[in-house]
Amino acid sequence: MKLIIALALAALPAAALAQPSATPAAPAAAATLDTPIEVLIAAEKTKAILDARVPGLTSHPMFDQFKTMSLKQLQPMAGGQLTDAMLEAVSADLASGK
């Protein structure tokens, strides 16, 4: 999975990945699939959800290049490794506050 995400991200122009982080941290209750990944990992609960549902995402070597993106934005670039089922599971966990 890590290799495929890395290859997909490597194919993107650097400008597409270098988005400034101007989004303030959102409370866990308001977290959605549209929330930037860096905001999701700022809260212990939502980071645990990502670590459980998308293993390797937060420890990916290129994490700094896509952390400002949301999971929905990252999905098309992940070469099928970030599936609809994974996003649905993350969304359900975020909604339930697990």
C-alpha positions in Angstrom: 0.0 0.0 0.0 2.8 2.4 0.9 4.5 1.9 -2.4 1.4 2.6 -4.4 0.6 5.7 -2.5 4.2 6.9 -2.9 4.1 6.3 -6.7 0.8 8.1 -7.0 2.0 11.1 -5.0 5.3 11.1 -6.9 3.4 11.6 -10.2 1.7 14.8 -8.9 3.2 18.2 -9.5 4.8 19.6 -6.4 2.4 22.5 -6.4 -0.5 20.2 -5.9 0.9 18.8 -2.8 2.4 22.0 -1.3 -0.8 23.5 0.1 -0.4 25.9 3.0 -1.9 24.7 6.3 -4.3 27.5 7.3 -7.0 25.3 8.7 -7.3 25.6 12.5 -7.7 22.3 14.4 -11.3 21.1 14.4 -12.9 19.5 17.3 -13.2 15.7 17.0 -17.0 15.9 16.9 -16.8 18.0 13.7 -14.3 15.8 11.9 -15.3 14.5 8.5 -13.7 13.0 5.4 -13.3 16.6 4.2 -11.2 17.6 7.2 -7.4 17.9 6.5 -5.5 14.8 7.6 -3.2 17.0 9.8 -6.2 18.2 11.7 -7.5 14.7 12.2 -4.2 13.5 13.6 -4.0 16.5 16.0 -6.6 14.8 18.2 -5.7 11.5 19.8 -9.1 9.9 19.1 -9.2 10.8 15.4 -5.6 9.8 14.9 -6.4 6.4 16.5 -9.2 6.0 14.0 -6.9 6.8 11.1 -4.2 4.4 12.4 -6.8 1.6 12.7 -8.7 2.1 9.5 -5.9 3.3 7.2 -2.7 1.6 8.5 0.5 3.2 7.5 -1.1 6.5 6.5 0.3 8.6 9.4 3.7 7.0 9.3 4.1 7.2 5.5 7.4 8.7 4.3 5.6 11.2 2.2 3.1 12.2 4.9 4.3 15.8 5.0 3.4 16.2 1.3 -0.2 15.1 1.7 -1.1 15.9 5.3 -2.9 19.2 4.3 -5.2 17.2 2.0 -8.4 15.5 3.2 -9.0 11.8 2.8 -11.4 12.5 0.0 -8.8 14.5 -1.8 -6.1 11.9 -1.3 -8.2 8.9 -2.4 -8.0 9.4 -6.2 -4.2 9.6 -5.9 -3.8 6.5 -3.8 -4.0 4.0 -6.6 -7.0 2.1 -5.2 -5.3 1.6 -1.8 -7.6 4.1 -0.1 -10.9 2.3 -0.8 -14.5 3.5 -0.5 -14.9 0.9 2.3 -12.0 2.3 4.2 -13.4 5.8 3.9 -16.9 4.6 4.9 -15.4 3.0 8.0 -13.4 6.1 8.9 -16.5 8.2 8.4 -18.7 6.0 10.6 -16.0 6.0 13.4 -15.7 9.8 13.2 -19.5 10.2 13.3 -19.8 7.9 16.3 -16.9 9.4 18.2 -15.2 6.0 18.7 
